[in-house]
């Protein structure tokens, strides 16, 4: 009888943590979804910044090209 009670308690204590973990898993899924959305927003911001950097770099390259043309005409 004591063995049966010990086995029942042991079974109960091993099953309870798994049942308690289910809400935690749902919460982790929600947190993961929120993090994914945040990363997507950051990625969109980085993409916009990269486009702005490339546009400025293109403008700078054109300015340097024109400056070299004028410098070569001046004989320097």
ABEGO torsion letter per residue (X at the ends): XAAAAAAAAAAAAAAAAAAAAAAAAAAAAAAAAAAAAAAAAAAAAAAAAAAAAAAAAAAAAAAAAAAAAAAAAAGX
